[in-house]
């Protein structure tokens, strides 16, 4: 069952993303949905959401959050508060940690080949098996 479920999740993901990747530039429903500003921003901070959702849920369990009230109210609490908390923590970690860390990359030298001048002489071509 676990393998079947994961294969189906992957198939749905490919089915949703394939039109966005392989469609023409004129757009389409999937591209318009994925171009939504809110979704783009959530994609920008998504790593922070991923990093913080589990510690937030663990902390809420430790604090005995959502223990009282009706069953429906507990579902609402456990759906809304962790979602909003993870988004808030993910945004904070993006703007306070990730973005400043990304600005440090200008201090790391990168080895880029100089392609401004062509080679003076092309490399010799040797047939396969004719190693000299």
Protein Blocks (a to p, Z undefined) as FASTA:
>chain_A
ZZmmmmmmmmmmmmmmmmmmmmcfkbpjklmmmmpmklmmmmmmmmmmmmmmmmmmmmmm
mnopakgccfklmmmmmmmmmmmmmmmmmmmmmmmmmmmmmmmmmmpccddddfkbccfb
dcddddehiaZZ
